[in-house]
Amino acid sequence: MLMFCVLALTSCINQKEIAYFQKGNQQTDTIAIAKAYTPTIQSGDILGIYVTSLNPVASSFFNPYAGAQTSSTADNAANTAAGISPQPSTQATSTPGYLVDASGNIELPLLGDIKVAGLTTIQARDLIREKLKAGYLKEPTVNVRFLNYKISVMGEVARPSVYVIPNERITLPEALSLAGDLTIYGKRTNVMVIRDVDGKKEFATVDLTKRNVYSSPYYYMHANDIIYVEPGRGRVAQTDKTYQIIPIVLSALSFIAIILNYTRK
């Protein structure tokens, strides 16, 4: 009986501690979602830029990485169509593209340096298109994408890793789903999100057991966010040598008690 009580105290997990998105007392079945996050280009980003026009030969001068980017885009499109989620990867920087330098510029063939830092990909697309129309191409079409949009998931999840996000938008629940969900030992009430803000690290916590997560400013992940899932008391108990020894000691004491009881008879 003593052994049972110890195990119950160290391993029992309340259902309210593991159930997601529980309804609060004053909440309805509808909740407002946080404003969608639109990333802006920063120094160190890698951009995929693809140019087309009425003259394919002339367009080719502006697409030195066209083969590799087209292959990567085709693979992502095929995976999405097949219902396959993005796979964990730390190889984003190996993808050919335009690196945004410390001054916030990229260098395009013939066009030279173009300031793109602080712009969205749509704004950068329009800027490049206007420059191409000024004497280079007729009716150009430009596509601009991030090639290194990534997040990191650490701690008590099934598949901790760095995940490259091809569609440049992902929510906290989606990121955790990519990582295979939290383990049973993950602390759902205190999921940490670490974010770069104006050259500083910002630490925040999110409670996944509450529906308020959908209105949190950390619902939409930013590029280079880190998600850390803290281990709960069950994991601590499992790794604590004290709790590992207690069952052995109790078993030994039970065995001795049985022997003593038998000898007395």
C-alpha positions in Angstrom: 0.0 0.0 0.0 2.9 2.4 0.8 4.5 1.7 -2.5 1.2 2.4 -4.3 0.8 5.8 -2.5 4.3 6.9 -3.5 3.8 6.0 -7.1 0.4 7.7 -7.2 1.9 10.9 -5.8 4.8 10.9 -8.3 3.0 9.8 -11.5 -0.6 11.1 -11.2 -1.4 13.7 -13.8 -4.6 15.8 -13.7 -6.6 15.8 -16.9 -6.9 19.6 -16.7 -3.1 19.8 -17.0 -3.0 18.0 -20.3 -6.2 18.9 -22.1 -5.8 21.7 -24.7 -8.0 24.8 -25.3 -10.3 24.4 -22.3 -13.3 26.7 -22.1 -13.2 29.4 -19.4 -16.2 30.2 -17.2 -17.1 33.4 -19.1 -16.0 32.3 -22.6 -18.2 31.4 -25.6 -17.4 29.0 -28.4 -16.1 31.8 -30.5 -12.9 33.7 -29.8 -11.1 36.5 -31.7 -7.8 35.5 -33.3 -4.7 37.5 -33.0 -3.7 39.8 -35.9 -1.9 37.9 -38.6 1.9 38.4 -38.7 3.5 39.7 -41.9 7.3 39.2 -41.8 9.6 42.0 -43.0 13.0 41.4 -44.6 16.0 41.7 -42.3 19.8 41.6 -42.7 20.9 38.0 -42.9 17.7 36.8 -44.7 18.0 34.7 -47.8 15.6 35.6 -50.6 14.4 33.5 -53.5 13.7 35.8 -56.5 12.3 34.6 -59.8 11.7 36.9 -62.7 9.6 36.2 -65.9 8.6 38.5 -68.7 7.4 38.4 -72.4 11.0 37.7 -73.3 12.2 34.5 -71.6 15.8 34.9 -72.9 16.1 38.4 -71.4 14.5 37.2 -68.1 17.1 34.5 -67.7 19.8 37.1 -67.0 17.9 37.9 -63.7 17.5 34.3 -62.7 21.0 32.8 -61.9 19.5 30.5 -59.3 16.3 29.6 -61.3 17.1 25.8 -61.6 17.6 25.2 -57.9 14.7 27.5 -56.7 12.3 26.0 -59.2 13.1 22.5 -58.1 12.7 23.5 -54.4 9.4 25.2 -55.1 8.1 22.3 -57.1 9.0 19.9 -54.2 7.2 22.1 -51.7 4.1 22.3 -53.9 4.1 18.6 -54.5 4.4 17.9 -50.8 1.6 20.4 -50.0 -0.7 18.8 -52.6 0.0 15.4 -51.1 -0.8 16.6 -47.6 2.8 16.2 -46.4 3.9 18.7 -43.8 7.3 20.5 -44.0 10.1 18.4 -42.7 12.6 19.5 -40.1 15.7 20.9 -41.6 18.8 22.9 -40.6 19.9 23.2 -44.2 18.1 26.4 -45.2 21.2 28.3 -45.9 22.4 25.8 -48.5 19.5 26.8 -50.7 20.8 29.2 -53.5 19.4 32.7 -53.1 20.1 36.4 -52.5 21.6 37.1 -49.0 20.5 40.4 -47.5 23.8 42.1 -46.4 24.5 44.1 -43.3 23.3 47.3 -45.0 20.0 45.7 -45.9 20.8 45.4 -49.6 20.7 42.6 -52.2 22.6 42.6 -55.5 20.7 41.7 -58.6 22.3 41.1 -62.0 22.3 44.4 -64.0 20.2 46.2 -61.4 23.0 46.3 -58.8 22.3 47.0 -55.1 18.7 47.2 -54.0 17.6 48.2 -50.5 15.0 45.7 -49.3 15.5 45.6 -45.5 12.3 46.6 -43.7 10.1 45.7 -46.6 7.6 42.8 -46.9 8.1 40.4 -49.7 5.2 42.0 -51.6 6.8 45.5 -51.3 10.2 44.1 -52.4 8.5 42.4 -55.4 6.9 45.7 -56.5 10.2 47.6 -56.1 12.1 45.1 -58.2 9.4 45.0 -60.8 9.5 48.8 -61.2 13.2 48.8 -61.6 13.0 46.0 -64.3 10.3 47.9 -66.2 12.6 51.0 -66.4 14.4 49.8 -69.5 15.2 46.1 -68.9 12.0 44.0 -69.4 8.6 44.4 -70.8 5.7 43.4 -68.5 7.9 41.7 -65.9 6.5 39.4 -63.2 8.5 39.0 -60.0 8.2 36.4 -57.2 10.0 37.0 -53.9 10.1 34.5 -51.1 12.0 33.8 -47.9 14.2 30.8 -48.1 15.3 30.7 -44.5 12.1 31.3 -42.6 12.5 28.9 -39.7 11.5 28.2 -36.1 13.0 26.0 -33.4 11.1 23.6 -31.2 12.8 22.3 -28.1 12.1 20.4 -24.9 9.3 17.9 -24.2 8.1 17.3 -27.8 8.3 14.2 -29.9 10.6 15.6 -32.6 12.6 18.7 -31.4 14.3 20.3 -34.3 14.7 23.4 -36.5 11.8 23.7 -39.0 11.9 25.6 -42.2 8.5 27.0 -43.1 7.9 27.3 -46.8 4.7 29.3 -46.7 6.1 32.0 -44.3 3.2 31.7 -41.9 2.7 29.3 -39.0 0.9 29.3 -35.7 2.0 28.0 -32.3 -0.3 25.0 -32.4 0.8 24.2 -36.0 4.5 24.4 -35.0 4.0 22.0 -32.1 2.1 19.7 -34.4 5.0 19.6 -36.8 7.2 18.6 -33.8 4.9 15.7 -33.1 3.0 17.3 -30.3 4.0 17.6 -26.6 4.9 14.4 -24.8 2.8 13.4 -21.9 5.5 15.0 -19.6 5.4 18.4 -21.3 4.1 21.3 -19.2 1.2 22.6 -21.3 0.5 25.5 -18.9 3.9 27.1 -19.4 5.1 26.9 -23.0 7.9 29.4 -23.5 8.3 31.5 -26.7 11.6 33.3 -27.2 11.6 36.0 -29.8 14.1 38.6 -31.2 12.7 42.1 -30.7 14.9 45.1 -31.6 18.1 43.3 -31.0 17.0 41.8 -27.7 15.6 38.4 -26.6 11.9 38.6 -25.4 10.7 35.7 -23.2 7.0 35.0 -22.9 4.9 32.1 -21.8 1.7 30.6 -23.2 -0.9 28.4 -21.6 -2.1 25.8 -24.1 -4.8 24.6 -21.8 -6.7 27.9 -22.3 -8.4 29.1 -25.4 -6.8 32.5 -24.9 -3.8 31.2 -26.8 -5.7 32.1 -30.0 -5.7 35.8 -29.1 -2.1 35.8 -27.8 0.5 37.9 -29.6 2.5 34.7 -29.7 -0.2 32.7 -31.6 1.5 33.5 -34.9 5.2 32.6 -34.9 7.8 35.0 -36.1 10.9 34.1 -38.1 13.6 32.6 -35.8 11.2 32.1 -32.8 12.2 29.4 -30.3 9.5 27.3 -28.6 10.6 25.6 -25.4 8.3 23.1 -23.7 9.3 22.7 -20.0 9.3 19.2 -18.5 6.5 18.6 -15.9 6.7 17.0 -12.5 6.2 13.5 -14.1 9.5 13.8 -16.0 11.3 15.2 -13.0 10.1 12.3 -10.9 11.1 9.8 -13.6 14.7 11.1 -13.7 15.1 11.7 -10.0 17.2 8.9 -8.5 15.3 9.2 -5.2 12.1 8.1 -6.9 13.9 5.4 -8.8 15.3 3.9 -5.5 12.1 4.2 -3.5 10.3 1.3 -5.4 13.4 -0.9 -5.0 13.6 -0.2 -1.2 9.9 -0.7 -0.7 10.1 -4.0 -2.7 13.0 -5.2 -0.5 11.1 -4.2 2.7 8.0 -6.0 1.5 10.1 -9.2 0.7 11.7 -9.0 4.2 8.3 -8.6 5.8 7.0 -11.7 4.0 10.0 -13.8 5.1 9.6 -12.6 8.7 5.9 -13.4 8.7 6.6 -16.8 7.2 9.3 -17.7 9.8 7.1 -16.7 12.7 4.6 -19.3 11.5 
